[in-house]
Amino acid sequence: MPVSKRDRAYMERLGEYKATSHAEATARHQALPLAQRLQRSWELFVTRRGTAKLDARDDDPSHFYDLARARGFYRP
């Protein structure tokens, strides 16, 4: 099915807006202190771990947080 130039231009603009939005959100997140970033990340993990199926994945973040606690970067 061919795509019109108008549709292609619309999707390209939409992609640019989304890229800008993601870049702004990333910059705001990275501007936070490390401890606050870790806290927000941990809260997100705790909220969603019930549906995350961690047994089926290799990216369980608990080891990351254990290291952060041991080094004094994170205190829940």
Residue frames as a rotation matrix with the C-alpha (Angstrom) as fourth column:
MET 1
0.583 0.812 0.000 0.00
0.812 -0.583 0.000 0.00
0.000 0.000 -1.000 0.00
PRO 2
-0.255 -0.718 0.648 1.61
0.672 -0.613 -0.415 3.27
0.696 0.329 0.639 -1.06
VAL 3
0.074 0.173 -0.982 2.00
0.887 -0.462 -0.015 6.08
-0.456 -0.870 -0.187 1.43
SER 4
0.725 0.254 0.641 1.20
0.570 -0.743 -0.350 9.62
0.387 0.619 -0.683 0.39
LYS 5
-0.342 -0.864 0.370 3.75
0.488 -0.500 -0.715 12.41
0.803 -0.064 0.593 0.70
ARG 6
0.041 0.453 0.890 1.35
-0.557 -0.730 0.397 14.18
0.830 -0.512 0.222 3.05
ASP 7
0.941 0.315 -0.119 1.12
-0.106 0.612 0.784 11.15
0.320 -0.725 0.609 5.36
ARG 8
0.328 -0.905 -0.271 4.89
0.816 0.416 -0.402 10.69
0.476 -0.089 0.875 5.26
ALA 9
-0.390 -0.451 0.803 5.45
0.073 -0.884 -0.461 14.38
0.918 -0.122 0.378 6.13
TYR 10
0.481 0.644 0.595 2.95
-0.598 -0.255 0.760 14.13
0.641 -0.722 0.263 8.99
MET 11
0.923 -0.144 -0.356 4.67
0.315 0.815 0.487 11.04
0.220 -0.562 0.798 10.44
GLU 12
-0.050 -0.992 0.113 8.09
0.735 -0.114 -0.669 12.69
0.677 0.050 0.735 10.11
ARG 13
-0.214 0.047 0.976 6.84
-0.385 -0.922 -0.040 15.77
0.898 -0.385 0.216 12.01
LEU 14
0.808 0.564 0.173 5.29
-0.409 0.324 0.853 13.54
0.425 -0.760 0.492 14.64
GLY 15
0.620 -0.661 -0.422 8.60
0.689 0.716 -0.110 11.69
0.375 -0.222 0.900 15.00
GLU 16
-0.342 -0.748 0.568 10.47
0.342 -0.662 -0.667 14.97
0.875 -0.034 0.482 15.43
TYR 17
0.172 0.493 0.853 8.03
-0.655 -0.590 0.473 16.12
0.736 -0.640 0.221 18.14
LYS 18
0.965 0.185 -0.185 8.39
-0.014 0.741 0.671 12.82
0.261 -0.646 0.718 19.98
ALA 19
0.229 -0.957 -0.178 12.19
0.777 0.290 -0.559 12.93
0.586 -0.010 0.810 19.74
THR 20
-0.357 -0.304 0.883 12.20
-0.142 -0.917 -0.373 16.46
0.923 -0.258 0.285 21.16
SER 21
0.551 0.673 0.492 9.84
-0.630 -0.051 0.775 15.44
0.547 -0.737 0.396 23.96
HIS 22
0.869 -0.270 -0.415 11.99
0.406 0.868 0.285 12.43
0.284 -0.416 0.864 24.89
ALA 23
-0.120 -0.969 0.215 15.17
0.617 -0.243 -0.749 14.52
0.778 0.042 0.627 24.82
GLU 24
-0.142 0.144 0.979 13.60
-0.514 -0.856 0.052 17.10
0.846 -0.496 0.196 27.15
ALA 25
0.854 0.498 0.150 12.39
-0.401 0.448 0.799 14.41
0.331 -0.743 0.582 29.56
THR 26
0.571 -0.730 -0.375 15.83
0.695 0.673 -0.254 12.79
0.438 -0.116 0.892 29.54
ALA 27
-0.324 -0.711 0.625 17.53
0.231 -0.700 -0.676 16.12
0.917 -0.074 0.391 30.25
ARG 28
0.257 0.491 0.833 15.17
-0.717 -0.481 0.504 16.82
0.648 -0.727 0.229 33.17
HIS 29
0.971 0.113 -0.210 15.83
0.024 0.831 0.555 13.36
0.237 -0.544 0.805 34.59
GLN 30
0.299 -0.942 -0.149 19.59
0.792 0.333 -0.512 13.63
0.532 0.035 0.846 34.22
ALA 31
-0.162 -0.317 0.934 19.57
-0.156 -0.927 -0.342 17.05
0.974 -0.201 0.100 35.90
LEU 32
0.814 0.503 0.292 18.30
-0.379 0.077 0.922 15.46
0.441 -0.861 0.253 39.12
PRO 33
-0.061 -0.829 0.557 20.77
-0.994 0.099 0.038 14.40
-0.087 -0.551 -0.830 41.84
LEU 34
-0.601 -0.276 -0.750 21.87
-0.474 0.878 0.057 10.76
0.643 0.390 -0.659 41.57
ALA 35
-0.968 0.242 0.073 20.11
0.065 0.516 -0.854 9.75
-0.244 -0.822 -0.514 44.80
GLN 36
-0.217 0.943 -0.253 16.81
-0.542 -0.332 -0.772 11.16
-0.812 -0.030 0.583 43.55
ARG 37
-0.083 0.129 -0.988 17.20
-0.964 0.242 0.113 9.43
0.254 0.962 0.104 40.19
LEU 38
-0.863 -0.271 -0.428 17.83
-0.167 0.950 -0.264 6.13
0.478 -0.157 -0.864 41.96
GLN 39
-0.769 0.631 0.105 14.84
-0.079 0.070 -0.994 6.69
-0.635 -0.773 -0.005 44.24
ARG 40
0.018 0.796 -0.605 12.53
-0.865 -0.291 -0.409 7.38
-0.502 0.531 0.683 41.28
SER 41
-0.314 -0.216 -0.925 13.87
-0.765 0.635 0.111 4.34
0.563 0.742 -0.364 39.46
TRP 42
-0.994 -0.069 -0.085 13.38
0.000 0.778 -0.629 2.11
0.110 -0.625 -0.773 42.50
GLU 43
-0.472 0.881 -0.014 9.81
-0.351 -0.202 -0.914 3.38
-0.809 -0.427 0.405 43.00
LEU 44
0.074 0.454 -0.888 9.03
-0.997 0.007 -0.080 2.63
-0.030 0.891 0.453 39.36
PHE 45
-0.639 -0.386 -0.665 10.48
-0.435 0.895 -0.102 -0.87
0.634 0.224 -0.740 39.73
VAL 46
-0.953 0.280 0.118 8.53
0.018 0.438 -0.899 -1.57
-0.304 -0.854 -0.422 42.92
THR 47
-0.223 0.931 -0.289 5.29
-0.666 -0.362 -0.652 -0.33
-0.712 0.047 0.701 41.38
ARG 48
0.377 0.399 -0.836 5.60
-0.925 0.206 -0.319 -2.50
0.045 0.894 0.447 38.29
ARG 49
-0.655 -0.755 0.006 7.50
-0.755 0.655 -0.009 -5.55
0.003 -0.010 -1.000 39.46
GLY 50
-0.235 0.651 0.722 4.26
-0.307 0.655 -0.690 -7.50
-0.922 -0.383 0.046 39.91
THR 51
0.816 0.576 0.045 3.71
-0.104 0.223 -0.969 -7.46
-0.569 0.786 0.241 36.17
ALA 52
0.322 -0.783 -0.533 7.36
-0.908 -0.415 0.062 -7.48
-0.270 0.463 -0.844 35.10
LYS 53
0.998 0.042 -0.053 7.84
-0.054 0.970 -0.237 -11.28
0.042 0.239 0.970 35.04
LEU 54
0.447 -0.891 0.085 11.38
-0.888 -0.431 0.160 -10.93
-0.106 -0.146 -0.984 36.38
ASP 55
0.216 -0.363 0.907 11.96
-0.192 0.895 0.404 -14.68
-0.957 -0.261 0.124 36.35
ALA 56
0.640 0.107 0.761 11.77
0.653 0.446 -0.612 -14.62
-0.405 0.889 0.215 32.56
ARG 57
0.893 -0.294 0.340 14.18
-0.008 -0.768 -0.641 -11.70
0.450 0.569 -0.688 32.22
ASP 58
0.212 -0.917 -0.338 17.88
0.900 0.318 -0.299 -11.12
0.382 -0.241 0.892 32.73
ASP 59
-0.407 -0.411 0.816 17.56
0.252 -0.909 -0.333 -7.46
0.878 0.070 0.473 33.72
ASP 60
0.598 0.548 -0.585 16.47
0.694 0.009 0.720 -7.69
0.400 -0.837 -0.375 37.37
PRO 61
0.272 -0.505 0.819 17.69
-0.058 -0.858 -0.510 -4.36
0.961 0.091 -0.263 38.83
SER 62
0.981 0.193 -0.025 17.98
0.018 0.035 0.999 -5.52
0.194 -0.981 0.031 42.45
HIS 63
0.357 -0.921 -0.153 21.74
0.929 0.335 0.155 -6.12
-0.092 -0.197 0.976 42.17
PHE 64
-0.177 -0.352 0.919 22.16
0.540 -0.816 -0.208 -2.56
0.823 0.459 0.335 40.85
TYR 65
0.517 0.466 0.718 20.36
-0.310 -0.680 0.665 -1.16
0.798 -0.567 -0.207 43.90
ASP 66
0.897 -0.282 -0.339 22.30
0.440 0.523 0.730 -3.41
-0.028 -0.804 0.594 46.28
LEU 67
-0.067 -0.973 0.219 25.54
0.969 -0.115 -0.217 -1.96
0.237 0.198 0.951 44.89
ALA 68
-0.078 0.102 0.992 24.20
0.140 -0.984 0.112 1.60
0.987 0.147 0.063 45.12
ARG 69
0.892 0.414 0.180 23.22
-0.138 -0.129 0.982 1.05
0.430 -0.901 -0.058 48.77
ALA 70
0.649 -0.699 -0.300 26.62
0.753 0.535 0.383 -0.50
-0.107 -0.474 0.874 49.58
ARG 71
-0.338 -0.823 0.456 28.40
0.871 -0.457 -0.179 2.52
0.356 0.337 0.872 48.10
GLY 72
-0.464 0.183 -0.867 26.18
0.630 -0.620 -0.468 5.01
-0.623 -0.763 0.172 49.90
PHE 73
-0.993 0.093 0.069 24.48
-0.008 -0.649 0.761 6.40
0.115 0.755 0.645 46.79
TYR 74
-0.280 0.954 -0.107 21.02
-0.312 0.015 0.950 5.17
0.908 0.299 0.293 47.65
ARG 75
-0.993 0.115 -0.031 19.00
0.065 0.311 -0.948 4.98
-0.099 -0.943 -0.316 50.83
PRO 76
-0.479 0.874 0.083 15.33
0.401 0.133 0.907 3.98
0.781 0.468 -0.414 50.42
